[in-house]
């Protein structure tokens, strides 16, 4: 586990991130694998309710209102069927904390939770992967729901930070990392440093709003003449 600084004051609270191979043994899908996404939806699988007037032959074709949504690439059909809010948003480096808080509220992020695990990864090839660094946040119950991790290792302890504080801390750290002296972003998206120069931006995704799985990442974008 690693700790990352965030917040204000002489002794700011730390975000604890887990290693990508957590829990230390192979799972069908690893929670620290950033190439895999969990589906939207409840995934509760309640028992089948049979009413006296039901046709048994039609029961199996009845819609499952409590399952997972099938993945969709179309942004309209990709909206979660069991939640009013969610989705993906891209925003500029200059977006202030107050606006980010409002954005998280509109997306109905569970901002006050502390019972979550965090994973972080840097891109190996930013031009191909289109990000610089990613932070994946998931509630401890999501570790069991999607990965069966509760059978492999004890869940991590609660964080000193809330989800909102973790997101804001990530933004602050990435600004310090990429906006310092020198052209840290130069060439990360194929810019030539003249007609097209890289600048810092971010993305945020509600991966599964019901179970509390989120991603925030830093990304370059091209400022052109």
PyMOL CGO cylinders between C-alpha atoms (Angstrom):
from pymol import cmd
from pymol.cgo import CYLINDER

trace = [
    CYLINDER, 0.00, 0.00, 0.00, 1.12, 3.55, -0.69, 0.3, 1, 1, 1, 1, 1, 1,
    CYLINDER, 1.12, 3.55, -0.69, 0.04, 6.86, 0.77, 0.3, 1, 1, 1, 1, 1, 1,
    CYLINDER, 0.04, 6.86, 0.77, -0.48, 10.00, -1.28, 0.3, 1, 1, 1, 1, 1, 1,
    CYLINDER, -0.48, 10.00, -1.28, -0.64, 13.50, 0.18, 0.3, 1, 1, 1, 1, 1, 1,
    CYLINDER, -0.64, 13.50, 0.18, -3.81, 15.52, -0.14, 0.3, 1, 1, 1, 1, 1, 1,
    CYLINDER, -3.81, 15.52, -0.14, -5.58, 18.36, 1.61, 0.3, 1, 1, 1, 1, 1, 1,
    CYLINDER, -5.58, 18.36, 1.61, -4.37, 21.37, 3.55, 0.3, 1, 1, 1, 1, 1, 1,
    CYLINDER, -4.37, 21.37, 3.55, -2.64, 21.95, 6.86, 0.3, 1, 1, 1, 1, 1, 1,
    CYLINDER, -2.64, 21.95, 6.86, 0.65, 20.85, 8.39, 0.3, 1, 1, 1, 1, 1, 1,
    CYLINDER, 0.65, 20.85, 8.39, -0.35, 17.19, 8.57, 0.3, 1, 1, 1, 1, 1, 1,
    CYLINDER, -0.35, 17.19, 8.57, -2.78, 16.56, 5.73, 0.3, 1, 1, 1, 1, 1, 1,
    CYLINDER, -2.78, 16.56, 5.73, -4.65, 13.26, 5.64, 0.3, 1, 1, 1, 1, 1, 1,
    CYLINDER, -4.65, 13.26, 5.64, -3.34, 10.64, 3.24, 0.3, 1, 1, 1, 1, 1, 1,
    CYLINDER, -3.34, 10.64, 3.24, -5.06, 8.60, 0.57, 0.3, 1, 1, 1, 1, 1, 1,
    CYLINDER, -5.06, 8.60, 0.57, -4.03, 4.95, 0.79, 0.3, 1, 1, 1, 1, 1, 1,
    CYLINDER, -4.03, 4.95, 0.79, -3.73, 3.25, -2.60, 0.3, 1, 1, 1, 1, 1, 1,
    CYLINDER, -3.73, 3.25, -2.60, -3.46, -0.50, -3.07, 0.3, 1, 1, 1, 1, 1, 1,
    CYLINDER, -3.46, -0.50, -3.07, -0.94, -2.18, -5.40, 0.3, 1, 1, 1, 1, 1, 1,
    CYLINDER, -0.94, -2.18, -5.40, -2.23, -3.36, -8.80, 0.3, 1, 1, 1, 1, 1, 1,
    CYLINDER, -2.23, -3.36, -8.80, -1.82, -7.03, -7.82, 0.3, 1, 1, 1, 1, 1, 1,
    CYLINDER, -1.82, -7.03, -7.82, -3.94, -6.68, -4.66, 0.3, 1, 1, 1, 1, 1, 1,
    CYLINDER, -3.94, -6.68, -4.66, -5.07, -8.96, -2.96, 0.3, 1, 1, 1, 1, 1, 1,
    CYLINDER, -5.07, -8.96, -2.96, -1.86, -10.82, -3.81, 0.3, 1, 1, 1, 1, 1, 1,
    CYLINDER, -1.86, -10.82, -3.81, -3.41, -13.71, -5.68, 0.3, 1, 1, 1, 1, 1, 1,
    CYLINDER, -3.41, -13.71, -5.68, -5.02, -14.05, -9.08, 0.3, 1, 1, 1, 1, 1, 1,
    CYLINDER, -5.02, -14.05, -9.08, -8.72, -13.23, -9.42, 0.3, 1, 1, 1, 1, 1, 1,
    CYLINDER, -8.72, -13.23, -9.42, -10.77, -13.68, -12.63, 0.3, 1, 1, 1, 1, 1, 1,
    CYLINDER, -10.77, -13.68, -12.63, -10.64, -9.89, -12.95, 0.3, 1, 1, 1, 1, 1, 1,
    CYLINDER, -10.64, -9.89, -12.95, -8.29, -7.84, -10.78, 0.3, 1, 1, 1, 1, 1, 1,
    CYLINDER, -8.29, -7.84, -10.78, -9.76, -4.68, -9.21, 0.3, 1, 1, 1, 1, 1, 1,
    CYLINDER, -9.76, -4.68, -9.21, -6.49, -2.90, -10.02, 0.3, 1, 1, 1, 1, 1, 1,
    CYLINDER, -6.49, -2.90, -10.02, -6.78, -3.71, -13.75, 0.3, 1, 1, 1, 1, 1, 1,
    CYLINDER, -6.78, -3.71, -13.75, -7.59, -0.36, -15.38, 0.3, 1, 1, 1, 1, 1, 1,
    CYLINDER, -7.59, -0.36, -15.38, -8.32, -1.97, -18.75, 0.3, 1, 1, 1, 1, 1, 1,
    CYLINDER, -8.32, -1.97, -18.75, -11.52, -3.58, -17.42, 0.3, 1, 1, 1, 1, 1, 1,
    CYLINDER, -11.52, -3.58, -17.42, -14.74, -1.75, -16.54, 0.3, 1, 1, 1, 1, 1, 1,
    CYLINDER, -14.74, -1.75, -16.54, -17.55, -2.92, -14.28, 0.3, 1, 1, 1, 1, 1, 1,
    CYLINDER, -17.55, -2.92, -14.28, -21.11, -2.70, -15.67, 0.3, 1, 1, 1, 1, 1, 1,
    CYLINDER, -21.11, -2.70, -15.67, -23.79, -0.27, -14.63, 0.3, 1, 1, 1, 1, 1, 1,
    CYLINDER, -23.79, -0.27, -14.63, -26.83, -1.56, -12.79, 0.3, 1, 1, 1, 1, 1, 1,
    CYLINDER, -26.83, -1.56, -12.79, -27.84, -3.09, -9.47, 0.3, 1, 1, 1, 1, 1, 1,
    CYLINDER, -27.84, -3.09, -9.47, -26.72, -6.68, -9.99, 0.3, 1, 1, 1, 1, 1, 1,
    CYLINDER, -26.72, -6.68, -9.99, -28.88, -7.85, -7.09, 0.3, 1, 1, 1, 1, 1, 1,
    CYLINDER, -28.88, -7.85, -7.09, -30.46, -10.92, -8.68, 0.3, 1, 1, 1, 1, 1, 1,
    CYLINDER, -30.46, -10.92, -8.68, -33.61, -11.14, -6.51, 0.3, 1, 1, 1, 1, 1, 1,
    CYLINDER, -33.61, -11.14, -6.51, -35.64, -14.37, -6.51, 0.3, 1, 1, 1, 1, 1, 1,
    CYLINDER, -35.64, -14.37, -6.51, -38.09, -14.81, -9.35, 0.3, 1, 1, 1, 1, 1, 1,
    CYLINDER, -38.09, -14.81, -9.35, -41.61, -13.73, -8.34, 0.3, 1, 1, 1, 1, 1, 1,
    CYLINDER, -41.61, -13.73, -8.34, -44.35, -15.92, -9.79, 0.3, 1, 1, 1, 1, 1, 1,
    CYLINDER, -44.35, -15.92, -9.79, -47.87, -14.47, -9.71, 0.3, 1, 1, 1, 1, 1, 1,
    CYLINDER, -47.87, -14.47, -9.71, -50.98, -16.70, -9.89, 0.3, 1, 1, 1, 1, 1, 1,
    CYLINDER, -50.98, -16.70, -9.89, -51.92, -15.41, -13.33, 0.3, 1, 1, 1, 1, 1, 1,
    CYLINDER, -51.92, -15.41, -13.33, -48.42, -15.70, -14.86, 0.3, 1, 1, 1, 1, 1, 1,
    CYLINDER, -48.42, -15.70, -14.86, -47.79, -17.91, -17.87, 0.3, 1, 1, 1, 1, 1, 1,
    CYLINDER, -47.79, -17.91, -17.87, -44.87, -20.18, -16.88, 0.3, 1, 1, 1, 1, 1, 1,
    CYLINDER, -44.87, -20.18, -16.88, -43.61, -20.19, -20.47, 0.3, 1, 1, 1, 1, 1, 1,
    CYLINDER, -43.61, -20.19, -20.47, -43.15, -16.39, -20.36, 0.3, 1, 1, 1, 1, 1, 1,
    CYLINDER, -43.15, -16.39, -20.36, -41.39, -16.14, -17.00, 0.3, 1, 1, 1, 1, 1, 1,
    CYLINDER, -41.39, -16.14, -17.00, -37.89, -16.58, -18.33, 0.3, 1, 1, 1, 1, 1, 1,
    CYLINDER, -37.89, -16.58, -18.33, -38.35, -13.78, -20.86, 0.3, 1, 1, 1, 1, 1, 1,
    CYLINDER, -38.35, -13.78, -20.86, -39.51, -11.28, -18.26, 0.3, 1, 1, 1, 1, 1, 1,
    CYLINDER, -39.51, -11.28, -18.26, -37.18, -8.23, -17.94, 0.3, 1, 1, 1, 1, 1, 1,
    CYLINDER, -37.18, -8.23, -17.94, -34.74, -8.30, -15.02, 0.3, 1, 1, 1, 1, 1, 1,
    CYLINDER, -34.74, -8.30, -15.02, -35.10, -4.88, -13.42, 0.3, 1, 1, 1, 1, 1, 1,
    CYLINDER, -35.10, -4.88, -13.42, -32.44, -5.64, -10.80, 0.3, 1, 1, 1, 1, 1, 1,
    CYLINDER, -32.44, -5.64, -10.80, -29.59, -6.95, -12.93, 0.3, 1, 1, 1, 1, 1, 1,
    CYLINDER, -29.59, -6.95, -12.93, -26.72, -5.27, -14.73, 0.3, 1, 1, 1, 1, 1, 1,
    CYLINDER, -26.72, -5.27, -14.73, -27.05, -3.13, -17.85, 0.3, 1, 1, 1, 1, 1, 1,
    CYLINDER, -27.05, -3.13, -17.85, -25.48, -4.48, -21.01, 0.3, 1, 1, 1, 1, 1, 1,
    CYLINDER, -25.48, -4.48, -21.01, -22.46, -2.36, -22.06, 0.3, 1, 1, 1, 1, 1, 1,
    CYLINDER, -22.46, -2.36, -22.06, -23.33, 0.29, -24.65, 0.3, 1, 1, 1, 1, 1, 1,
    CYLINDER, -23.33, 0.29, -24.65, -21.12, 2.52, -26.79, 0.3, 1, 1, 1, 1, 1, 1,
    CYLINDER, -21.12, 2.52, -26.79, -23.98, 4.84, -27.74, 0.3, 1, 1, 1, 1, 1, 1,
    CYLINDER, -23.98, 4.84, -27.74, -24.03, 7.67, -25.15, 0.3, 1, 1, 1, 1, 1, 1,
    CYLINDER, -24.03, 7.67, -25.15, -27.84, 7.81, -25.07, 0.3, 1, 1, 1, 1, 1, 1,
    CYLINDER, -27.84, 7.81, -25.07, -28.37, 4.08, -24.51, 0.3, 1, 1, 1, 1, 1, 1,
    CYLINDER, -28.37, 4.08, -24.51, -25.43, 3.96, -22.08, 0.3, 1, 1, 1, 1, 1, 1,
    CYLINDER, -25.43, 3.96, -22.08, -27.34, 5.86, -19.39, 0.3, 1, 1, 1, 1, 1, 1,
    CYLINDER, -27.34, 5.86, -19.39, -27.89, 3.72, -16.24, 0.3, 1, 1, 1, 1, 1, 1,
    CYLINDER, -27.89, 3.72, -16.24, -31.37, 2.22, -16.21, 0.3, 1, 1, 1, 1, 1, 1,
    CYLINDER, -31.37, 2.22, -16.21, -31.63, 2.21, -12.40, 0.3, 1, 1, 1, 1, 1, 1,
    CYLINDER, -31.63, 2.21, -12.40, -30.19, 5.64, -11.62, 0.3, 1, 1, 1, 1, 1, 1,
    CYLINDER, -30.19, 5.64, -11.62, -31.00, 9.16, -12.72, 0.3, 1, 1, 1, 1, 1, 1,
    CYLINDER, -31.00, 9.16, -12.72, -27.40, 10.37, -12.88, 0.3, 1, 1, 1, 1, 1, 1,
    CYLINDER, -27.40, 10.37, -12.88, -23.94, 9.18, -13.86, 0.3, 1, 1, 1, 1, 1, 1,
    CYLINDER, -23.94, 9.18, -13.86, -21.85, 9.25, -17.00, 0.3, 1, 1, 1, 1, 1, 1,
    CYLINDER, -21.85, 9.25, -17.00, -18.50, 10.71, -18.05, 0.3, 1, 1, 1, 1, 1, 1,
    CYLINDER, -18.50, 10.71, -18.05, -17.32, 14.31, -18.06, 0.3, 1, 1, 1, 1, 1, 1,
    CYLINDER, -17.32, 14.31, -18.06, -14.14, 15.97, -19.35, 0.3, 1, 1, 1, 1, 1, 1,
    CYLINDER, -14.14, 15.97, -19.35, -13.01, 19.29, -17.90, 0.3, 1, 1, 1, 1, 1, 1,
    CYLINDER, -13.01, 19.29, -17.90, -10.15, 21.74, -18.08, 0.3, 1, 1, 1, 1, 1, 1,
    CYLINDER, -10.15, 21.74, -18.08, -7.29, 22.13, -15.65, 0.3, 1, 1, 1, 1, 1, 1,
    CYLINDER, -7.29, 22.13, -15.65, -8.62, 25.57, -14.66, 0.3, 1, 1, 1, 1, 1, 1,
    CYLINDER, -8.62, 25.57, -14.66, -11.86, 24.18, -13.20, 0.3, 1, 1, 1, 1, 1, 1,
    CYLINDER, -11.86, 24.18, -13.20, -11.98, 25.24, -9.55, 0.3, 1, 1, 1, 1, 1, 1,
    CYLINDER, -11.98, 25.24, -9.55, -12.79, 22.99, -6.59, 0.3, 1, 1, 1, 1, 1, 1,
    CYLINDER, -12.79, 22.99, -6.59, -16.23, 24.50, -6.05, 0.3, 1, 1, 1, 1, 1, 1,
    CYLINDER, -16.23, 24.50, -6.05, -17.23, 23.63, -9.60, 0.3, 1, 1, 1, 1, 1, 1,
    CYLINDER, -17.23, 23.63, -9.60, -15.82, 20.12, -9.24, 0.3, 1, 1, 1, 1, 1, 1,
    CYLINDER, -15.82, 20.12, -9.24, -17.86, 19.62, -6.06, 0.3, 1, 1, 1, 1, 1, 1,
    CYLINDER, -17.86, 19.62, -6.06, -20.99, 20.76, -7.92, 0.3, 1, 1, 1, 1, 1, 1,
    CYLINDER, -20.99, 20.76, -7.92, -20.16, 18.38, -10.78, 0.3, 1, 1, 1, 1, 1, 1,
    CYLINDER, -20.16, 18.38, -10.78, -19.83, 15.44, -8.37, 0.3, 1, 1, 1, 1, 1, 1,
    CYLINDER, -19.83, 15.44, -8.37, -23.15, 16.41, -6.82, 0.3, 1, 1, 1, 1, 1, 1,
    CYLINDER, -23.15, 16.41, -6.82, -24.94, 16.53, -10.17, 0.3, 1, 1, 1, 1, 1, 1,
    CYLINDER, -24.94, 16.53, -10.17, -23.51, 13.10, -11.03, 0.3, 1, 1, 1, 1, 1, 1,
    CYLINDER, -23.51, 13.10, -11.03, -24.75, 11.84, -7.62, 0.3, 1, 1, 1, 1, 1, 1,
    CYLINDER, -24.75, 11.84, -7.62, -21.33, 10.62, -6.53, 0.3, 1, 1, 1, 1, 1, 1,
    CYLINDER, -21.33, 10.62, -6.53, -21.27, 9.17, -3.01, 0.3, 1, 1, 1, 1, 1, 1,
    CYLINDER, -21.27, 9.17, -3.01, -18.87, 11.92, -1.98, 0.3, 1, 1, 1, 1, 1, 1,
    CYLINDER, -18.87, 11.92, -1.98, -18.86, 11.41, 1.81, 0.3, 1, 1, 1, 1, 1, 1,
    CYLINDER, -18.86, 11.41, 1.81, -17.92, 7.73, 1.80, 0.3, 1, 1, 1, 1, 1, 1,
    CYLINDER, -17.92, 7.73, 1.80, -14.67, 6.70, 3.44, 0.3, 1, 1, 1, 1, 1, 1,
    CYLINDER, -14.67, 6.70, 3.44, -15.13, 2.93, 3.13, 0.3, 1, 1, 1, 1, 1, 1,
    CYLINDER, -15.13, 2.93, 3.13, -13.42, 2.58, -0.23, 0.3, 1, 1, 1, 1, 1, 1,
    CYLINDER, -13.42, 2.58, -0.23, -10.31, 1.18, -1.84, 0.3, 1, 1, 1, 1, 1, 1,
    CYLINDER, -10.31, 1.18, -1.84, -8.17, 3.15, -4.29, 0.3, 1, 1, 1, 1, 1, 1,
    CYLINDER, -8.17, 3.15, -4.29, -5.88, 2.07, -7.11, 0.3, 1, 1, 1, 1, 1, 1,
    CYLINDER, -5.88, 2.07, -7.11, -3.60, 4.31, -9.13, 0.3, 1, 1, 1, 1, 1, 1,
    CYLINDER, -3.60, 4.31, -9.13, -1.75, 3.76, -12.41, 0.3, 1, 1, 1, 1, 1, 1,
    CYLINDER, -1.75, 3.76, -12.41, 0.35, 5.81, -14.81, 0.3, 1, 1, 1, 1, 1, 1,
    CYLINDER, 0.35, 5.81, -14.81, 0.00, 5.39, -18.56, 0.3, 1, 1, 1, 1, 1, 1,
    CYLINDER, 0.00, 5.39, -18.56, 2.72, 3.48, -20.37, 0.3, 1, 1, 1, 1, 1, 1,
    CYLINDER, 2.72, 3.48, -20.37, 1.87, 5.11, -23.71, 0.3, 1, 1, 1, 1, 1, 1,
    CYLINDER, 1.87, 5.11, -23.71, -0.17, 8.29, -23.31, 0.3, 1, 1, 1, 1, 1, 1,
    CYLINDER, -0.17, 8.29, -23.31, -0.66, 8.83, -27.05, 0.3, 1, 1, 1, 1, 1, 1,
    CYLINDER, -0.66, 8.83, -27.05, -2.34, 5.44, -27.29, 0.3, 1, 1, 1, 1, 1, 1,
    CYLINDER, -2.34, 5.44, -27.29, -4.03, 5.24, -23.89, 0.3, 1, 1, 1, 1, 1, 1,
    CYLINDER, -4.03, 5.24, -23.89, -5.09, 8.91, -23.82, 0.3, 1, 1, 1, 1, 1, 1,
    CYLINDER, -5.09, 8.91, -23.82, -4.42, 9.48, -20.14, 0.3, 1, 1, 1, 1, 1, 1,
    CYLINDER, -4.42, 9.48, -20.14, -1.51, 10.45, -17.92, 0.3, 1, 1, 1, 1, 1, 1,
    CYLINDER, -1.51, 10.45, -17.92, -2.53, 8.98, -14.57, 0.3, 1, 1, 1, 1, 1, 1,
    CYLINDER, -2.53, 8.98, -14.57, -5.71, 7.32, -13.33, 0.3, 1, 1, 1, 1, 1, 1,
    CYLINDER, -5.71, 7.32, -13.33, -7.22, 6.91, -9.90, 0.3, 1, 1, 1, 1, 1, 1,
    CYLINDER, -7.22, 6.91, -9.90, -9.88, 4.21, -9.50, 0.3, 1, 1, 1, 1, 1, 1,
    CYLINDER, -9.88, 4.21, -9.50, -12.09, 4.42, -6.42, 0.3, 1, 1, 1, 1, 1, 1,
    CYLINDER, -12.09, 4.42, -6.42, -14.45, 1.64, -5.37, 0.3, 1, 1, 1, 1, 1, 1,
    CYLINDER, -14.45, 1.64, -5.37, -16.45, 1.00, -2.24, 0.3, 1, 1, 1, 1, 1, 1,
    CYLINDER, -16.45, 1.00, -2.24, -15.43, -2.01, -0.18, 0.3, 1, 1, 1, 1, 1, 1,
    CYLINDER, -15.43, -2.01, -0.18, -18.72, -3.74, -0.95, 0.3, 1, 1, 1, 1, 1, 1,
    CYLINDER, -18.72, -3.74, -0.95, -17.96, -3.31, -4.67, 0.3, 1, 1, 1, 1, 1, 1,
    CYLINDER, -17.96, -3.31, -4.67, -14.74, -5.30, -4.18, 0.3, 1, 1, 1, 1, 1, 1,
    CYLINDER, -14.74, -5.30, -4.18, -16.89, -8.25, -3.22, 0.3, 1, 1, 1, 1, 1, 1,
    CYLINDER, -16.89, -8.25, -3.22, -19.74, -7.65, -5.65, 0.3, 1, 1, 1, 1, 1, 1,
    CYLINDER, -19.74, -7.65, -5.65, -17.62, -7.41, -8.79, 0.3, 1, 1, 1, 1, 1, 1,
    CYLINDER, -17.62, -7.41, -8.79, -14.39, -9.25, -7.96, 0.3, 1, 1, 1, 1, 1, 1,
    CYLINDER, -14.39, -9.25, -7.96, -15.13, -11.68, -5.11, 0.3, 1, 1, 1, 1, 1, 1,
    CYLINDER, -15.13, -11.68, -5.11, -12.21, -10.09, -3.30, 0.3, 1, 1, 1, 1, 1, 1,
    CYLINDER, -12.21, -10.09, -3.30, -13.76, -10.51, 0.13, 0.3, 1, 1, 1, 1, 1, 1,
    CYLINDER, -13.76, -10.51, 0.13, -13.02, -14.24, -0.16, 0.3, 1, 1, 1, 1, 1, 1,
    CYLINDER, -13.02, -14.24, -0.16, -9.34, -13.61, -0.91, 0.3, 1, 1, 1, 1, 1, 1,
    CYLINDER, -9.34, -13.61, -0.91, -8.28, -10.96, 1.57, 0.3, 1, 1, 1, 1, 1, 1,
    CYLINDER, -8.28, -10.96, 1.57, -9.57, -8.81, 4.37, 0.3, 1, 1, 1, 1, 1, 1,
    CYLINDER, -9.57, -8.81, 4.37, -10.99, -5.55, 3.01, 0.3, 1, 1, 1, 1, 1, 1,
    CYLINDER, -10.99, -5.55, 3.01, -8.80, -2.49, 3.51, 0.3, 1, 1, 1, 1, 1, 1,
    CYLINDER, -8.80, -2.49, 3.51, -9.59, -0.13, 6.34, 0.3, 1, 1, 1, 1, 1, 1,
    CYLINDER, -9.59, -0.13, 6.34, -11.58, 3.06, 5.91, 0.3, 1, 1, 1, 1, 1, 1,
    CYLINDER, -11.58, 3.06, 5.91, -9.77, 6.02, 4.38, 0.3, 1, 1, 1, 1, 1, 1,
    CYLINDER, -9.77, 6.02, 4.38, -8.87, 9.21, 6.23, 0.3, 1, 1, 1, 1, 1, 1,
    CYLINDER, -8.87, 9.21, 6.23, -10.29, 11.06, 3.20, 0.3, 1, 1, 1, 1, 1, 1,
    CYLINDER, -10.29, 11.06, 3.20, -13.77, 11.12, 1.75, 0.3, 1, 1, 1, 1, 1, 1,
    CYLINDER, -13.77, 11.12, 1.75, -14.26, 10.29, -1.93, 0.3, 1, 1, 1, 1, 1, 1,
    CYLINDER, -14.26, 10.29, -1.93, -14.69, 14.00, -2.66, 0.3, 1, 1, 1, 1, 1, 1,
    CYLINDER, -14.69, 14.00, -2.66, -11.43, 14.83, -0.89, 0.3, 1, 1, 1, 1, 1, 1,
    CYLINDER, -11.43, 14.83, -0.89, -9.65, 12.02, -2.74, 0.3, 1, 1, 1, 1, 1, 1,
    CYLINDER, -9.65, 12.02, -2.74, -10.80, 13.37, -6.11, 0.3, 1, 1, 1, 1, 1, 1,
    CYLINDER, -10.80, 13.37, -6.11, -9.82, 16.95, -5.28, 0.3, 1, 1, 1, 1, 1, 1,
    CYLINDER, -9.82, 16.95, -5.28, -6.48, 15.74, -3.94, 0.3, 1, 1, 1, 1, 1, 1,
    CYLINDER, -6.48, 15.74, -3.94, -5.79, 13.84, -7.16, 0.3, 1, 1, 1, 1, 1, 1,
    CYLINDER, -5.79, 13.84, -7.16, -6.47, 16.97, -9.21, 0.3, 1, 1, 1, 1, 1, 1,
    CYLINDER, -6.47, 16.97, -9.21, -4.17, 19.02, -7.00, 0.3, 1, 1, 1, 1, 1, 1,
    CYLINDER, -4.17, 19.02, -7.00, -1.35, 16.47, -7.19, 0.3, 1, 1, 1, 1, 1, 1,
    CYLINDER, -1.35, 16.47, -7.19, -1.61, 16.15, -10.98, 0.3, 1, 1, 1, 1, 1, 1,
    CYLINDER, -1.61, 16.15, -10.98, -1.53, 19.91, -11.44, 0.3, 1, 1, 1, 1, 1, 1,
    CYLINDER, -1.53, 19.91, -11.44, 1.66, 20.08, -9.37, 0.3, 1, 1, 1, 1, 1, 1,
    CYLINDER, 1.66, 20.08, -9.37, 3.13, 17.19, -11.31, 0.3, 1, 1, 1, 1, 1, 1,
    CYLINDER, 3.13, 17.19, -11.31, 2.43, 18.41, -14.85, 0.3, 1, 1, 1, 1, 1, 1,
    CYLINDER, 2.43, 18.41, -14.85, 2.25, 22.20, -14.55, 0.3, 1, 1, 1, 1, 1, 1,
    CYLINDER, 2.25, 22.20, -14.55, 5.64, 22.69, -12.94, 0.3, 1, 1, 1, 1, 1, 1,
    CYLINDER, 5.64, 22.69, -12.94, 8.79, 24.05, -14.54, 0.3, 1, 1, 1, 1, 1, 1,
    CYLINDER, 8.79, 24.05, -14.54, 9.74, 22.49, -17.86, 0.3, 1, 1, 1, 1, 1, 1,
    CYLINDER, 9.74, 22.49, -17.86, 7.54, 21.12, -20.59, 0.3, 1, 1, 1, 1, 1, 1,
    CYLINDER, 7.54, 21.12, -20.59, 6.38, 17.96, -18.82, 0.3, 1, 1, 1, 1, 1, 1,
    CYLINDER, 6.38, 17.96, -18.82, 3.44, 17.53, -21.20, 0.3, 1, 1, 1, 1, 1, 1,
    CYLINDER, 3.44, 17.53, -21.20, 5.36, 18.25, -24.39, 0.3, 1, 1, 1, 1, 1, 1,
    CYLINDER, 5.36, 18.25, -24.39, 4.83, 15.54, -26.99, 0.3, 1, 1, 1, 1, 1, 1,
    CYLINDER, 4.83, 15.54, -26.99, 2.54, 13.40, -24.81, 0.3, 1, 1, 1, 1, 1, 1,
    CYLINDER, 2.54, 13.40, -24.81, -0.25, 13.70, -27.39, 0.3, 1, 1, 1, 1, 1, 1,
    CYLINDER, -0.25, 13.70, -27.39, 1.91, 14.20, -30.47, 0.3, 1, 1, 1, 1, 1, 1,
    CYLINDER, 1.91, 14.20, -30.47, 2.04, 17.99, -30.39, 0.3, 1, 1, 1, 1, 1, 1,
    CYLINDER, 2.04, 17.99, -30.39, 4.87, 19.76, -32.19, 0.3, 1, 1, 1, 1, 1, 1,
    CYLINDER, 4.87, 19.76, -32.19, 5.33, 22.46, -29.54, 0.3, 1, 1, 1, 1, 1, 1,
    CYLINDER, 5.33, 22.46, -29.54, 4.40, 25.20, -31.99, 0.3, 1, 1, 1, 1, 1, 1,
    CYLINDER, 4.40, 25.20, -31.99, 1.17, 24.69, -33.94, 0.3, 1, 1, 1, 1, 1, 1,
    CYLINDER, 1.17, 24.69, -33.94, -0.11, 22.25, -31.36, 0.3, 1, 1, 1, 1, 1, 1,
    CYLINDER, -0.11, 22.25, -31.36, 0.91, 22.29, -27.69, 0.3, 1, 1, 1, 1, 1, 1,
    CYLINDER, 0.91, 22.29, -27.69, -0.29, 19.97, -24.95, 0.3, 1, 1, 1, 1, 1, 1,
    CYLINDER, -0.29, 19.97, -24.95, -2.18, 21.35, -21.98, 0.3, 1, 1, 1, 1, 1, 1,
    CYLINDER, -2.18, 21.35, -21.98, -3.56, 19.60, -18.90, 0.3, 1, 1, 1, 1, 1, 1,
    CYLINDER, -3.56, 19.60, -18.90, -7.16, 18.46, -18.53, 0.3, 1, 1, 1, 1, 1, 1,
    CYLINDER, -7.16, 18.46, -18.53, -9.08, 15.80, -16.63, 0.3, 1, 1, 1, 1, 1, 1,
    CYLINDER, -9.08, 15.80, -16.63, -11.83, 13.23, -16.95, 0.3, 1, 1, 1, 1, 1, 1,
    CYLINDER, -11.83, 13.23, -16.95, -14.24, 11.74, -14.41, 0.3, 1, 1, 1, 1, 1, 1,
    CYLINDER, -14.24, 11.74, -14.41, -16.43, 8.65, -14.81, 0.3, 1, 1, 1, 1, 1, 1,
    CYLINDER, -16.43, 8.65, -14.81, -19.18, 7.09, -12.73, 0.3, 1, 1, 1, 1, 1, 1,
    CYLINDER, -19.18, 7.09, -12.73, -18.32, 3.47, -13.47, 0.3, 1, 1, 1, 1, 1, 1,
    CYLINDER, -18.32, 3.47, -13.47, -21.16, 2.12, -11.32, 0.3, 1, 1, 1, 1, 1, 1,
    CYLINDER, -21.16, 2.12, -11.32, -23.15, 4.64, -9.31, 0.3, 1, 1, 1, 1, 1, 1,
    CYLINDER, -23.15, 4.64, -9.31, -25.13, 2.14, -7.22, 0.3, 1, 1, 1, 1, 1, 1,
    CYLINDER, -25.13, 2.14, -7.22, -22.09, 0.27, -5.92, 0.3, 1, 1, 1, 1, 1, 1,
    CYLINDER, -22.09, 0.27, -5.92, -19.83, 3.31, -5.76, 0.3, 1, 1, 1, 1, 1, 1,
    CYLINDER, -19.83, 3.31, -5.76, -17.15, 2.76, -8.41, 0.3, 1, 1, 1, 1, 1, 1,
    CYLINDER, -17.15, 2.76, -8.41, -15.51, 5.84, -9.95, 0.3, 1, 1, 1, 1, 1, 1,
    CYLINDER, -15.51, 5.84, -9.95, -12.50, 6.91, -12.00, 0.3, 1, 1, 1, 1, 1, 1,
    CYLINDER, -12.50, 6.91, -12.00, -10.71, 10.23, -12.30, 0.3, 1, 1, 1, 1, 1, 1,
    CYLINDER, -10.71, 10.23, -12.30, -7.77, 10.76, -14.65, 0.3, 1, 1, 1, 1, 1, 1,
    CYLINDER, -7.77, 10.76, -14.65, -5.43, 13.41, -15.96, 0.3, 1, 1, 1, 1, 1, 1,
    CYLINDER, -5.43, 13.41, -15.96, -5.12, 13.82, -19.71, 0.3, 1, 1, 1, 1, 1, 1,
    CYLINDER, -5.12, 13.82, -19.71, -3.37, 16.06, -22.24, 0.3, 1, 1, 1, 1, 1, 1,
    CYLINDER, -3.37, 16.06, -22.24, -5.25, 18.01, -24.88, 0.3, 1, 1, 1, 1, 1, 1,
    CYLINDER, -5.25, 18.01, -24.88, -3.88, 19.96, -27.84, 0.3, 1, 1, 1, 1, 1, 1,
    CYLINDER, -3.88, 19.96, -27.84, -4.03, 23.74, -27.92, 0.3, 1, 1, 1, 1, 1, 1,
    CYLINDER, -4.03, 23.74, -27.92, -3.74, 24.65, -31.60, 0.3, 1, 1, 1, 1, 1, 1,
    CYLINDER, -3.74, 24.65, -31.60, -3.04, 27.94, -33.35, 0.3, 1, 1, 1, 1, 1, 1,
]
cmd.load_cgo(trace, "trace")
